[in-house]
């Protein structure tokens, strides 16, 4: 029996976002991965202009048979392409919509804060304008530290609904998480699988011992904790993210692994084991990606 766990969240924009998403960062097998994900229950796909697969994601959604309105699709605009800025952002949004083949996107993020304060704010104003025009339902940021979020507040602009950051047991970004929680900015977690670095003994131990609460049909009809259900480290990592209240975006190009990563709802991590995983935090030293949250 599936355990009770929140599977979606209502964002500050008023729209609902499924918590578990498929990340497609530089995925050379994006289309089959998306098709497998949608076939097996995913309703959230995270892309970006940088990933060069917006068109593949759009095709997968159309060919999946799942109604467009049931799939939450994200893209992002990065600084590296020179697209940050007001007019260039408006053009990028239109370009993304054309590539996806959609008339709106569920979420659009500023991918990084590397273009400097002026460009960041111009880009944010453009996303708010595109949202007002109905092209974007929700807007947010990615890789933003507290000072970048404060820039938006100090400019008197609408706050982001989402901040997508690297967030995994070794890099828990506690200051950013606390700020976002206080200011109703929802956290999406990229790199939740630590890019396959599954050798940590604590994670391996928890994967072997996680237990599942199931309903036992007896004369008394009571809940009972029964025998151990082995799970792999990847599943423990994604479940940890969900139980911490984040939106994890595990990536895989292998359809079987895409499906396995979503097999999360027949077990829970105990409070004791959550604390063990929480204790793995190394702060910024634990980051495994670019993590530009301290950019000027």
Helices and strands as residue ranges (DSSP letters): E 8-10, E 16-18, E 21-23, H 30-39, E 44-46, G 49-51, H 54-64, G 68-70, E 72-77, H 86-100, E 105-110, H 117-132, E 136-142, H 146-154, E 162-166, H 174-182, E 186-190, G 194-196, H 201-209, E 211-216, E 222-228, H 233-243, E 247-251, H 255-261, H 271-278, G 283-286
